[in-house]
Amino acid sequence: MSSESASRPLALPARPSVSAALKEWAVVCKALEDGRQVLLLRKGGILEYRQGFEVKHHIFLLYPTYEHQSRDLIQADYADELDNILQNAPKMGKNRISSYAKVVKVEQVTNKSVLQKLHKFHIWNDQYVDARMNYNPKKPMHAILLRVFKMNKPFEVEVKAEWAGCKSWIPVESLMPDPNDDSIYNEHLSVLDNWKFNKTVAEIQEILT
């Protein structure tokens, strides 16, 4: 488990201050927008920082990616959603951003039994979670609890070559014509209401502490 400082909830700004987008599977972005998934599990890829994945931004856009997704790595109750996502994927060279997330809690997890207890809070199956846990075994897994919001104004972007590869963050100024346009965000468009979200946080806190 993490140190005390890693387990404390993170303080969040009163309004969005978004400087980056996080790349994540399109099917996971959809699950986050549906409220089916509320956390991410990250270790970091080959282009990450030497110490592994870092939560550098506590509010960020969700940037859907279409590489490496597989039904074989998704829990059965959500696997069919991948087919719908691939059928409705943006045109070649385009992408669509429709949500953003706030980090509520970050916990470093080194115990597989803890990950198993988080099963219902994400869509990955045991095969995927085990593979991620076993990758670079000296590094801990980061469990990142998110509150997700739909964009007030979803927008389409031109995909750039420099965004490709196994790196997590895209600077927001390279995505948006006006990164300071607050009108695209809406704090009232949380995908989970306060009661449901607070209940979920309490359940996850109990697992992680």
LUMTITI-40765 format. One record per residue (C-alpha): residue number from 1; x, y, z; residue in one letter. Coordinates in steps of 0.5 Angstrom, whole numbers, plus 500, padded with zeros to 3 digits. Example, Ala and Ser with C-alpha at 12.3 -4.5 7.8 and 13.67 -1.06 7.14 Angstrom:
BEGIN
<num->1, x->525, y->491, z->516, residu->A>
<num->2, x->527, y->498, z->514, residu->S>
# end
This chain:
BEGIN
<num->1, x->500, y->500, z->500, residu->M>
<num->2, x->502, y->507, z->499, residu->S>
<num->3, x->505, y->512, z->504, residu->S>
<num->4, x->500, y->516, z->508, residu->E>
<num->5, x->501, y->522, z->504, residu->S>
<num->6, x->500, y->518, z->498, residu->A>
<num->7, x->493, y->516, z->501, residu->S>
<num->8, x->490, y->523, z->503, residu->R>
<num->9, x->485, y->525, z->498, residu->P>
<num->10, x->488, y->531, z->494, residu->L>
<num->11, x->485, y->538, z->494, residu->A>
<num->12, x->482, y->541, z->488, residu->L>
<num->13, x->481, y->548, z->485, residu->P>
<num->14, x->474, y->551, z->485, residu->A>
<num->15, x->474, y->551, z->478, residu->R>
<num->16, x->477, y->547, z->472, residu->P>
<num->17, x->484, y->549, z->470, residu->S>
<num->18, x->486, y->544, z->465, residu->V>
<num->19, x->493, y->544, z->462, residu->S>
<num->20, x->493, y->537, z->459, residu->A>
<num->21, x->489, y->531, z->456, residu->A>
<num->22, x->490, y->524, z->459, residu->L>
<num->23, x->490, y->518, z->453, residu->K>
<num->24, x->486, y->512, z->455, residu->E>
<num->25, x->483, y->507, z->451, residu->W>
<num->26, x->476, y->509, z->448, residu->A>
<num->27, x->472, y->504, z->451, residu->V>
<num->28, x->475, y->506, z->458, residu->V>
<num->29, x->473, y->513, z->457, residu->C>
<num->30, x->466, y->511, z->455, residu->K>
<num->31, x->466, y->507, z->461, residu->A>
<num->32, x->468, y->513, z->465, residu->L>
<num->33, x->463, y->517, z->462, residu->E>
<num->34, x->457, y->512, z->463, residu->D>
<num->35, x->459, y->512, z->471, residu->G>
<num->36, x->461, y->504, z->470, residu->R>
<num->37, x->468, y->506, z->471, residu->Q>
<num->38, x->471, y->511, z->477, residu->V>
<num->39, x->478, y->509, z->477, residu->L>
<num->40, x->484, y->508, z->473, residu->L>
<num->41, x->490, y->503, z->474, residu->L>
<num->42, x->497, y->506, z->471, residu->R>
<num->43, x->504, y->504, z->472, residu->K>
<num->44, x->507, y->507, z->466, residu->G>
<num->45, x->509, y->505, z->459, residu->G>
<num->46, x->516, y->505, z->456, residu->I>
<num->47, x->516, y->513, z->454, residu->L>
<num->48, x->514, y->515, z->462, residu->E>
<num->49, x->518, y->518, z->467, residu->Y>
<num->50, x->524, y->513, z->470, residu->R>
<num->51, x->520, y->512, z->476, residu->Q>
<num->52, x->514, y->510, z->472, residu->G>
<num->53, x->507, y->514, z->471, residu->F>
<num->54, x->506, y->520, z->475, residu->E>
<num->55, x->499, y->524, z->476, residu->V>
<num->56, x->502, y->530, z->474, residu->K>
<num->57, x->495, y->533, z->473, residu->H>
<num->58, x->489, y->533, z->477, residu->H>
<num->59, x->484, y->536, z->472, residu->I>
<num->60, x->485, y->533, z->465, residu->F>
<num->61, x->481, y->532, z->459, residu->L>
<num->62, x->480, y->525, z->457, residu->L>
<num->63, x->483, y->523, z->450, residu->Y>
<num->64, x->480, y->517, z->447, residu->P>
<num->65, x->485, y->512, z->444, residu->T>
<num->66, x->483, y->506, z->439, residu->Y>
<num->67, x->490, y->502, z->439, residu->E>
<num->68, x->491, y->496, z->443, residu->H>
<num->69, x->484, y->495, z->445, residu->Q>
<num->70, x->481, y->488, z->446, residu->S>
<num->71, x->475, y->484, z->448, residu->R>
<num->72, x->479, y->479, z->451, residu->D>
<num->73, x->482, y->484, z->456, residu->L>
<num->74, x->475, y->487, z->458, residu->I>
<num->75, x->470, y->484, z->463, residu->Q>
<num->76, x->464, y->481, z->460, residu->A>
<num->77, x->458, y->485, z->462, residu->D>
<num->78, x->462, y->491, z->458, residu->Y>
<num->79, x->465, y->487, z->452, residu->A>
<num->80, x->460, y->489, z->447, residu->D>
<num->81, x->461, y->496, z->448, residu->E>
<num->82, x->467, y->496, z->445, residu->L>
<num->83, x->464, y->494, z->438, residu->D>
<num->84, x->460, y->500, z->438, residu->N>
<num->85, x->465, y->504, z->440, residu->I>
<num->86, x->469, y->502, z->434, residu->L>
<num->87, x->463, y->502, z->429, residu->Q>
<num->88, x->462, y->509, z->431, residu->N>
<num->89, x->470, y->511, z->431, residu->A>
<num->90, x->472, y->518, z->429, residu->P>
<num->91, x->474, y->519, z->422, residu->K>
<num->92, x->481, y->518, z->420, residu->M>
<num->93, x->486, y->523, z->423, residu->G>
<num->94, x->480, y->526, z->427, residu->K>
<num->95, x->478, y->525, z->435, residu->N>
<num->96, x->473, y->527, z->439, residu->R>
<num->97, x->473, y->529, z->446, residu->I>
<num->98, x->467, y->529, z->450, residu->S>
<num->99, x->469, y->529, z->458, residu->S>
<num->100, x->474, y->531, z->463, residu->Y>
<num->101, x->476, y->528, z->470, residu->A>
<num->102, x->478, y->531, z->477, residu->K>
<num->103, x->483, y->526, z->481, residu->V>
<num->104, x->480, y->525, z->488, residu->V>
<num->105, x->485, y->520, z->491, residu->K>
<num->106, x->491, y->517, z->488, residu->V>
<num->107, x->494, y->510, z->492, residu->E>
<num->108, x->500, y->506, z->490, residu->Q>
<num->109, x->498, y->499, z->490, residu->V>
<num->110, x->503, y->493, z->491, residu->T>
<num->111, x->498, y->487, z->493, residu->N>
<num->112, x->494, y->484, z->488, residu->K>
<num->113, x->488, y->482, z->493, residu->S>
<num->114, x->487, y->489, z->494, residu->V>
<num->115, x->486, y->490, z->486, residu->L>
<num->116, x->482, y->484, z->486, residu->Q>
<num->117, x->477, y->488, z->491, residu->K>
<num->118, x->477, y->494, z->486, residu->L>
<num->119, x->474, y->489, z->480, residu->H>
<num->120, x->467, y->492, z->480, residu->K>
<num->121, x->470, y->499, z->479, residu->F>
<num->122, x->473, y->498, z->473, residu->H>
<num->123, x->472, y->494, z->466, residu->I>
<num->124, x->478, y->491, z->465, residu->W>
<num->125, x->478, y->483, z->467, residu->N>
<num->126, x->483, y->479, z->471, residu->D>
<num->127, x->488, y->478, z->465, residu->Q>
<num->128, x->489, y->485, z->464, residu->Y>
<num->129, x->490, y->487, z->471, residu->V>
<num->130, x->495, y->481, z->472, residu->D>
<num->131, x->499, y->483, z->466, residu->A>
<num->132, x->499, y->490, z->468, residu->R>
<num->133, x->501, y->488, z->475, residu->M>
<num->134, x->506, y->484, z->473, residu->N>
<num->135, x->509, y->489, z->468, residu->Y>
<num->136, x->516, y->492, z->471, residu->N>
<num->137, x->514, y->489, z->478, residu->P>
<num->138, x->518, y->493, z->482, residu->K>
<num->139, x->514, y->499, z->481, residu->K>
<num->140, x->507, y->500, z->484, residu->P>
<num->141, x->500, y->500, z->481, residu->M>
<num->142, x->497, y->507, z->481, residu->H>
<num->143, x->489, y->507, z->483, residu->A>
<num->144, x->487, y->513, z->481, residu->I>
<num->145, x->480, y->515, z->483, residu->L>
<num->146, x->476, y->520, z->479, residu->L>
<num->147, x->470, y->524, z->478, residu->R>
<num->148, x->468, y->525, z->471, residu->V>
<num->149, x->464, y->530, z->468, residu->F>
<num->150, x->461, y->531, z->461, residu->K>
<num->151, x->464, y->537, z->457, residu->M>
<num->152, x->459, y->542, z->456, residu->N>
<num->153, x->461, y->543, z->449, residu->K>
<num->154, x->465, y->537, z->446, residu->P>
<num->155, x->470, y->538, z->441, residu->F>
<num->156, x->473, y->535, z->435, residu->E>
<num->157, x->481, y->535, z->434, residu->V>
<num->158, x->486, y->534, z->428, residu->E>
<num->159, x->490, y->528, z->431, residu->V>
<num->160, x->498, y->530, z->431, residu->K>
<num->161, x->503, y->525, z->430, residu->A>
<num->162, x->507, y->527, z->436, residu->E>
<num->163, x->501, y->525, z->440, residu->W>
<num->164, x->502, y->517, z->438, residu->A>
<num->165, x->506, y->512, z->442, residu->G>
<num->166, x->506, y->510, z->449, residu->C>
<num->167, x->506, y->516, z->453, residu->K>
<num->168, x->500, y->519, z->457, residu->S>
<num->169, x->499, y->526, z->457, residu->W>
<num->170, x->498, y->531, z->451, residu->I>
<num->171, x->499, y->539, z->453, residu->P>
<num->172, x->492, y->542, z->452, residu->V>
<num->173, x->494, y->548, z->448, residu->E>
<num->174, x->496, y->543, z->442, residu->S>
<num->175, x->489, y->540, z->443, residu->L>
<num->176, x->484, y->547, z->443, residu->M>
<num->177, x->484, y->553, z->439, residu->P>
<num->178, x->483, y->557, z->446, residu->D>
<num->179, x->485, y->553, z->452, residu->P>
<num->180, x->482, y->558, z->457, residu->N>
<num->181, x->475, y->557, z->454, residu->D>
<num->182, x->472, y->556, z->461, residu->D>
<num->183, x->465, y->555, z->457, residu->S>
<num->184, x->466, y->548, z->455, residu->I>
<num->185, x->466, y->545, z->462, residu->Y>
<num->186, x->460, y->544, z->466, residu->N>
<num->187, x->461, y->542, z->474, residu->E>
<num->188, x->453, y->540, z->474, residu->H>
<num->189, x->455, y->535, z->468, residu->L>
<num->190, x->458, y->530, z->473, residu->S>
<num->191, x->456, y->523, z->470, residu->V>
<num->192, x->454, y->521, z->478, residu->L>
<num->193, x->450, y->525, z->482, residu->D>
<num->194, x->453, y->527, z->489, residu->N>
<num->195, x->450, y->521, z->493, residu->W>
<num->196, x->452, y->515, z->488, residu->K>
<num->197, x->459, y->518, z->488, residu->F>
<num->198, x->460, y->519, z->495, residu->N>
<num->199, x->458, y->512, z->496, residu->K>
<num->200, x->463, y->510, z->491, residu->T>
<num->201, x->468, y->514, z->494, residu->V>
<num->202, x->467, y->511, z->501, residu->A>
<num->203, x->467, y->504, z->498, residu->E>
<num->204, x->474, y->505, z->495, residu->I>
<num->205, x->477, y->508, z->501, residu->Q>
<num->206, x->475, y->502, z->505, residu->E>
<num->207, x->479, y->498, z->500, residu->I>
<num->208, x->485, y->502, z->500, residu->L>
<num->209, x->486, y->504, z->507, residu->T>
# end
